[in-house]
């Protein structure tokens, strides 16, 4: 297979199976040439604009090279983040995708849609395996548990559901005791706790019982995005009030508040090292924050509209952002 001659690089695409992740990895091999980034001096990032729809969610695969990108019209694709070339489309959803998850072994890709449906694909062949139905409102968060054999979903219908992936059936269900509107939701890596964002508050929950464990106050606007650190000790929330706040979940108090964005903060993510945080805003920028110093490390510019999604690679060396400008950008972490 060759790219268009306008690219000026004769390239063969070789298909191989990643030994650890289990997801198909497409390797680019050239004859004495390399694939260049898209105007790196101007944008500071590699760019992908193949979906032709505002980007609603992004997620790295376990191998750290491939990523899953989803759009507001339900379009999904697997992206090679090193070359920013589309690998394959994932067929299925016709509604906006609001959450994504990849199993740790790379065998499954899961998407939650605005209509409450969960869509499942085989990660190795990118083939649809069906859908899981039960939620009546948007599926705000997804995570795999028990070695990828089960998944956990949380929705705006105030329910948390455990699903058996192999059987395609719901196993258990619990409900949040608080019935206020949920605008953001995240699960801890072990699936035992959940964080929810509301009109201005953040709540910590026990997933099994649905019991509220803590309530955090500080934001003055709607909480739009929320996440756990990998070790589950910290939570982070982004708000319409333009701030990003980090919460010590054990001490049940605010650890630090980051301010600097000039618009609502739509997306937030922890790096694997927990020390760095990325936030995407309506001001069209992504900011990188240092948790240890409490300061902004760098501001990344290039998007021409709201930044709606951010995600770090597992190795922490780069991150990906999605925007209402219909593009995805892959950024290298500063040295």
Secondary structure by P-SEA (a helix, b strand, c coil): cccccccccbbbbbbbbccccccbbbbbbbccbbbbccccccccbbbbcccccccccccccccccbbbbbcccbbbbbbccccccccccccccccccccccccccccbbbbbcccbbbbbbccccccccccccccccccccccccccccbbbbbccccbbbbbccccccccccccccccccccbbbbcccccbbbbbcccbbbbbccccccccccccccccccccccccccccbbbbbccccbbbbbccccccccccccccccccccccccccccbbbbbccccbbbbbbcccccccccccccccccccccccccccbbbbbccccbbbbbbccc
